[in-house]
Amino acid sequence: MRGALRGVSELSLVPRARYRRNLPLHVVGLALLFLVPGMLLATLVEWVSATSHGERPLLTAALITAGVGAVLFSWFRPPDDVRPSDVFPVVVWTWLSCSLLGGLPYVLDADVFGWAQWDSALFESISGFTASGSTVLTDIDSHGRGMLLWRQLTQWYGGMGMVVLAVSVLPLLGVGGQELMRAEAPGPDSDRLAPRISGTAKRLWLLYAGLTAAVAVALFAIPGVGLYDAVAHALTAAGTGGFSPHGDSIGHFTSLAAELVMAAGMIAGAMSFSLHYRALRGDWRAYRRASDQMLFLKILLAATATITLLLWLRQGASFGLSLRDAFFNVVTLATSGGFHNIRPGGLGDFAAWTPPAQVILGVLMLIGGGAGSTSGGMKVFRAQISAAHALRTVRLARRPRSVVPVKLGGAVIPEHVVGRVLGFGTLYIMTFGVGSLIVASLGAEPVTAVSGVISALSNMGPALGEAGPSSDFTVFARPARLVLAAFMVVGRLEITAVFLGAAVILRHLQGRR
């Protein structure tokens, strides 16, 4: 079987003598081919549902993507050995290429964006593949089910990662995938779940698909939630994405049960999939041994309790209503889910909450979820290490000659890991500051600019100010949206990987000159 698969992989559109060695283009071609089934499924749904006439743009986009993917995958071959420096350009080019081709249905359909709004189509596609959830699509409910399903699928693809999907196939082509996996998989350093890295990638995707199916079944069991809505929202809950086929998001159902199911799906997506795998194999204590995952759950509880009291005491809402809306919105922002539950008589518009509650939400947006998850943000483990390092600095000021290691859950963290975390935090803050200045200079008011950049870097979705859950990102000028889209990519691929990838690409271009 393995030999047969290898033989199939060697089929080419050109003679073997004309093969060129280029790992990024080879992986890009493979990733684009993975998008084609999703586009074809969306085409079928659009055609069957007859909600609009977007099947032709979807089918055309599928054919173009298949053609480009097949040519790149066939014409280019990976080098005999993959160096660590080759990894980061692969990841960057893969995500950019998927975002460009993934936006084709939006520009080919004049009822969505059309070519005149190519930048809006690119923004929507990048927001999808980075699992951000920010949108510039207005009157969402008026678009066809197939087109909206493709929009949901972009977040499902992006939640676990296109490169992780490619890694499960690359070993059949004689390409090692460990470095690619480390550079792109959710979290800072994915644990191996199988002896081969391809086995780990496959198990991650099976877990991801299983979580998606579980959320879909649970939603479908709720009265008033149809099969299409159940599947569409499950696709983006597992990937903590935030897109919804309805303009009023989860508030469309006015259902507490739907909010609880979505919250459970987002929490599961924002926790380590490696821990989920171990728990399914009987090791349920794995969650308790992961200090960052337990701290993440404690943060959710503490933030929910605090905001519930603020809404109850300072905004005059009933305790039950305060608890319901505080819990859902704390979960959706802490996990970088990005959904909202605005509904008549509710408190879902967190942009109108009391300032202390909004400050708490801003901190949650920065921190994000647990390591090894599909959530965005800086991740809880980095906040833990940074806090432990700060405490060590205070202790060393009192006793300069003492040896005080940084510990996390009782385990000593190596100094090179501490240095990487602190370096990441510095880059994150610098990028956030520069981005806020740029977006504000392009016309956004300060709160909207700052929260918009936080939302983009954390792959969050809604922001505060004028870009709150009751609005969309059309409040930003078109140049500012492109800046925010770039920050979404930076946040999804992590700042270090993007900077290293850009440095390698620039060095390569200079070498060719």
N, C-alpha and C positions, 0 to 999 in steps of 0.2 A: 504493500500500500504506500509506504513511504517513497519507494522508488518511482511508483506511478505518479505521485504528486510532484516529485522533483522533475519528472519528465514533462508533466503539464506546464510546470513553471518555466521550462526552457523554450516553450513555444514563442515565437517572435514574429513581429511584422516585418522585420528586416533580417538580412543575413547575419550570422553570429559574428562575422569579422567586423561588423560595423557597431557592435556593442560599445557603449561608453561607460566607464566606471564613475558612477555618481550616486552615492547613497541617498542624499536628500531627495533628488528627483525620483528615484526608485520608490522610496517610501511614500512620497507625495502621490504618485500614481496609484499605489495600493490603497491609500486612505481614500482617494477620490472614488475608487471602485466600490468601497464600502458604502458610500453615500447613495449609490444608484438604487439599491433595493428600497431605501426609504423614499426616494423621489417617486419610484414606480408605485409604491403602496399609496402614497398621497395622491398620485394621478388617478388610481383606481377609485379611491374614496371620493374624490372630486367628481368623477364621472358618474358613479353610482348614486351619490347623494343629490346631484343636480341642483346644489345650492347656488352655484354660479357656473361660469364657463372658464375656469382656470386650468382645465385638464391639458390644454395644448401648451401653455407656458411650462407646466410641470413636466410634461413628457419631453418637450424640447430641451429643457434644462437637464433632464436625465440622460438624454442621448449625447449632449455636448459633454457632460461630466464623464460619461462612460468612455467617450472617444478620447478625451484628454488623458484620463486615467490609464486607459489601455496603452496609449502611445508612450507615456512616460514610464509605465511599468515594464513595457516590452523593450523599449529602446535603450534604457539605462539599466546597468547592473551594479550591485554593491561592490566595493573593493574587497580584496581577499581578507583584509583585517580592518576592523573598525576601531579607530583611535578615540579616546575620550573627547578630544577636541572636535570630532566629527559629529558628536551627538547633538549639541545644542542647535546648530543650524538646521538639522533634520526636524527638530520639534517646532522651531519657529516657522520654517517654510511650510510644514504640514498644516499648521493651524491657519496661517494666512491663506494658503491655497484653498483649503476647505471653506473658509469664510467667503472667499471671492466666488467660487463656483456655487456655493450654497445660497448665495444671494441672487443667482440668476432667475429663479422663479419670480422674485419680487420685481425685477426690472423688466422681465418679459411680459408681465401682466400689468397693463396700464391702469387697471382698477386698484392695484395695490400701491405701487410707486411709479413704475415706468422709468424709462431712461433719463428723463429730466430730473429725477430724484435718485440718481444712482448712489449718492452718498447716504441717503436715508436707508436704501436697500442694504448697503454695506454695513451700516450701523446695526440694523436689525439682525443681519446674519451673524455679525461678530458677537452681538449680545446673546444670540442663541448658542453658538458653539462655545462661548466662554461660560455658558450657564449663568449669565448675569441677570437677565430679566428686564433690563431697561428697554423701553420701547418708544418708537416714534410713529407707530402704526395707530392711526386714529380710527374711530368707529369700527372696532375690531369685530363686533358681531355681524357686520354686514358682509364680511368676506366669506368665501366658500370653505366648506369643511375640509376639503383636501388641502388647500393652501394653508389653512390654520394648523392642520395636522403636520405638514412639513415643518412649520414653525416650531411646533412642539418637539418634533423629532430631532431638530438641530440641537436642542438642549439635552435630549437623551443621549445623542452621540457624544456631545461635548462633556457630559457629566463624568463619565468614566474615562474618556479620552480616546481620540482616534489613534494615537500612537500605541497605546496599550492594546488596542484591537489589532493593530498591525503586528505587534510583537508576537501575538499568538500564531501568526502565519510565517513570520520571517525565518524561524529555524528550519522550516521545510526548504528554504532557499539557501541554507548554509550560512545564514547571518545570525550572529549572536545578538540577543536583545536586552541583556542586563543593563547596560548603560542607558539605553533608550528608556527602559522601564523606570529607572531611577530618576531620569530627567523629567518625565512627564506624568507618571502615575500619581494619583491623589496623595497628598501628604509629602513630607520631607524625604522619606526613605521607606519604600514599601517592603514589608516583610515577605519572605518567600513562603508560599503556601504549597509548593511542590518542588521536587529536585530540579526541574528545568524551569527557567524563567518563563517560557511559553506556557507551561502548566499553571504558573501563578496568574498570568494574564487571563487565561481561560477561566480559572476559578473566580477571579474578580468579576468578569463579565457575567458568569452564571449567577453569582450572588446578586449582582446589579439587576439582571433580568428577573430574578426571583423576587426581589424587593418590589420592582415595578409591577409584577403580576399580583403580588399580595395587596398592594395599595389599590390597584384597579378592581380587584374582586371586592375588597372592603367598601370602596366607594359605590360600586354597582349595587351592593346590597342595601344602600340607603335609599329610601323613597324619594323620588324626584331627581335622582342622578341617573341619566341614561348611560348606555354602554359607551357611546362616543365620548361623552364628558368624563366618564370614569377612566378610560384609557388615556385620553389626552392629558388629564391632570396627573395621572400616575407617572407618565413619562417625564414630567418636569418636577414632580415631588422627589423621586428617587435621585435625580441629578441636582437637587436643590437649585432649580433654575428660576422658576417664577413666572414663566409664560402661562397664559390661560387663553382659551378660545373665547372668553367673555371679557368685555371691558371692565366689568365690576368684579372680576377674579372670583375668589371663593365666596364673596358676598352675594354672588348670583344665586346661590342655593338657599341662602338664609337658613342654614342648617348647622346646628351645633355639632351633630354627628359628623358631617362632612369636614368641619374645621378640625375636629379631634383626629380623624383619620389622616388628614393632610399633615397635621402637626406631628403625628407619630411617624409618618413617612419621612418627613424632613429631619426629625431627630435621628432616625436610623441612618439616613444618608449622610448626616454630619458627624457620624461616629465611624471609627476604623472598621473597614470591611475585613481586615485580617482578624479582628476580634469577633466579628459576626461569624466568620468561617469557623473559628475555634469553638465558639458557643454552639454552633450547629453540630459540631462533632462531639459535644458533650462537656466541653470545658467552659462552663458558664462563669466560673470565677475569673476568667481572663479579663472581663470588664473591670472587676475590682482591682486587679493588679495594675491596670493602666491608670496612673494617677491623673494624667491630663484628661482622659475621658470622664473620670469621676468628677474632676473639677468642672468640666464643661456642664455636666448635669446640675451640679450645685449652683453654677452661675445662672443657669436657666431658672432654677427655683428661686434664688435670691432676687433676681431681676423681676420675676413675675410678682413676687410678694411685695416688693417695694413699689412697683408701678401700680399694682392693684390698690394699695393704700393711697397713693397720690391721686389716682382717678376718683376714688371713693370719697376722700376727704377734701380735695381741692377743686374737683370739677363737679361734685354733687351727684354723681351717678350711683346707682344701686351697687351693692357689694358684688352681687352675682354677675351683673353686666360688666363691672370693672374687672373682675377676675377672668371672665371669658375673653374679653378683648385684650387684656394685658398678656394673658398666656399665649394667645395665637400670635400676636405681633412680636412678642419677645422671641418666640420660637422662629418665626419667619425671618427675622433680622439677624438673630444670633447664628442661624444655620446658613445664612446668605440665600434663603429660599426666595424671598422677594414677593410672595403673594400678599394679598390684603383681603380683609373681610368687611369692607365698607358696605353697610346695609342700612335701611331706614331704622332709626331709633338706636343705632349702635354707636360704638366709639372707635370704629376701625380706622378713621383718618388720624393717624398718629402725628401728622404734621400740625394738628390743632391741639395736641396735648400740652400740658403744662411744661415749662422749660426744663425743670429737673428730670422729668420723664424722658424728654428728648435727648438730654445729655447722656442718660443711661443707654438709650438706644444707639447713640453715636459710638459709645464705647463698645457695645456689642458688635456693631458693624465692623469696627476695627479689628477686634480679636478674632471673630469667626468661630469655626467649629474645631473638632478634634483632628489630630494627625491621621493620615491614611483614609480620609473621607472625601466626599465630593464637594464639600463646602469651601467657601473662599475665606478671605481674611488672613491675618497674620498667623493664626492657629494658636490654640491655648498653650501648647507645649512651649512655644517661643515666649509667650508672656510669663510662663512659670520660670523658665531659665533666666530671662531678663530680670525678674524680681529677685530670684535667688542670687544672681550676680550683684545686684544692687545692695542686698543685705550683706553679702561678703565684703563689698567695698567698705561699708560702714564698720564692720568688725575689724577689718585690716587697718582702718584708721586708728582704732584704739590699740590694737596689738599688731604692729607692722611685721613682726617676725613669725607670727603664727601661720600655720598652713590650714587654710579653710577651703575645702573643695566645694564645688557647686553640686548639689544633690537634687534629684528629682525622684520622688517616691521611694526614697531610701537608697537609690542607686547613684553612684558618682558619675557625673557627666564629664567626659573627656574635655580637656581645655580647647582642643581644636573645634569641637562642636559648639562650645560656648562662644568662641570667636566667630564662627559662622553665623550663629544666631544674632549676635550683636552687630555684625556686619550687615546682615539682612535688615535688621531694624533701622540701622542708619540709612541704608539705601531707600527703605520704605518711606521714612520720614522726609528725606530729601526729595524723593519723587513726588510725594504728596504735596509738599510745600510748593515746588515748581509748578505742578499741575494746577493747584488752586490759584496761583497767580495768573497763569495763562488763561484759564477759563474765566476768571473774574475780569481780566483785561478784555475779553471778548464779549463783555456785556452782561454777564450773569451777576445778580446781587450776591453779596458775600456768603450768606448762609447757604444759598442754593449752590454756589460754586464749590464751597468747601465740602458740603455733604455729597455733591455730585461726584467729586473726585474720590471721596471715600467709598461711595457706592461702586464706582467703576473699578478701583483697585481691589475692592473686596468682592467683586462680582455679585453685588447685592441686589440690584434692581431699582426699587424706588429710593429716593433720597428725602431730604427735608426741604423746608422752604417752599418755593414755587414748583419743585419737582417731587412733591409728596405723592402718596399713593392715589390721591384723587386726580392727579394730573399725569403727564408723561414728559418725556425728554424733548419734546418740541419747544419747550420753554427756553432751551439753549439755542444760540445761533448755530447755523450749519457748520462753520469752522470749529466751534466748540464741541460739537457732537463728534467730529472726527478725532479731536484730541481725546475725548472721553472713550471713544472706541479703542484707540491705541492703548489707553490705560487699562481697559478691560483685558486686552491680550497680555499686557505686562502682569496684571494681577492673576490671571489664570495660569500662566506659565511660570510664575514666580519671577521676581525682579532679577535675581542672580542669573537664572537661565537665559532670560532675554538679553541681558547685557553681555553675557559671554557669547551667546549666539551672534549678536550684532558685531562684536569684536572680531569673531572668526570670519564672518562674512566680509567685513570691511578689509581685513587682512588678505583674504583671498582675492578680492577685487583689486587691491593695490598690487598684489603679486602678478596678476594677469596683465596689468598695465606695464 
